Amino acid sequence: MASRIISKSNISASAVSTAENPLRRPQSQCLQARHIQRYIPRPTQKAVRSGAVAFSLLFSTVIVRAEPTLAEIGAVLAHKTFIDLTQTLSETSPVWEGFPEPKIASARRPDGAPYTIAHDGFRANVFAMVGQSGTHIDPPAHFSPDGATLDRLALHDMILPLVVFDATPFLKDDPAHAFSRQDLEAWERAHGRVPEGAFVALRTDMSKDFATDPARFKRYPFPGWSRETVQFLVEERGIKAIGHESLDSDVTESMETESYILKSGRYQIEVMANLDRVPATGALLVVSFAKIKDGLGFPARVFAILP
């Protein structure tokens, strides 16, 4: 867009200056202008100059308006494919071994009976669960004493370019493969440099076991990130966040990858789904969650918009 504005400025300035000052034109053009002016009444000459200025301004406006409106962007998005990257959360959803299982109950009237549509005209749920349940967001404050909590995360960081690294080819020979710098370099040779400001997700297909085989989903060890790779992505590629299908970022005792990414001021999404339905590059990721004051994590709704 900047190049368009610069072009507008150059065109406008040129058009105005040559209309108001013929001496700035090439000599041949100046001679032609003087010859023509002998036969054009002065009021008409003034109108011609004014018309040139008006055309310049009109042309400038056309160039500025070349940027699509939000309505036009919305019309484009309406015809795109949306892929849900979120697991369905229930009382049987697997969680990290140190956390309690989710509980979802009916809200009850003061007399102890549950609210029902038949009796009360509405119904409601009461949830009892750790923030890190199902597909969820971990804000920096989850690991960092001074990190941002859920209510302080920037809105601009909730819509990001999506990059997907496919680790499944490595899992036959190494079921607990840690995605390495070497893997990343090979990916960039095939797909290009990871763009600055991207959300990078690691596909392992562990998500396919989330609902059907929770015990296998919680297996240890499991495929994940290497801290070296995530640090490179943060410091050399300027990514905004990471995501993965597992309950943790890696299998280290100190959870060093998760500790690093959160203490670097980035967030992460865990327990993602359907990454096998998203291309390596070109999609957008959208993440939403409740704005909890001082929140340290919460179930999230995450989806991709395909190119």
Secondary structure, DSSP 4 states (H G I P E B T S, - for coil): -HHHHHHHHHHHHHHHHHHH-GGGS-HHHHHHHHHHHTTS-HHHHHHHHHHHHHHHHHHHHHHHTTSPPHHHHHHHHTTS-EEE-BPPP-TT----TTSPPPEEEE-B-TTSPBP-HHHHS---EEEE--SS-SSEEE-GGGT-TTS--GGGS-GGGGEEEEEEEE-HHHHTT-TTPEE-HHHHHHHHHHH-PPPTT-EEEEE-SGGGGTTT-HHHHT-SS--EE-HHHHHHHHHHH---EEEESSSSS---TT-HHHHHHHHTT-EEEESB--GGGS-SSSEEEEEEE---TT---EEEEEEEE--
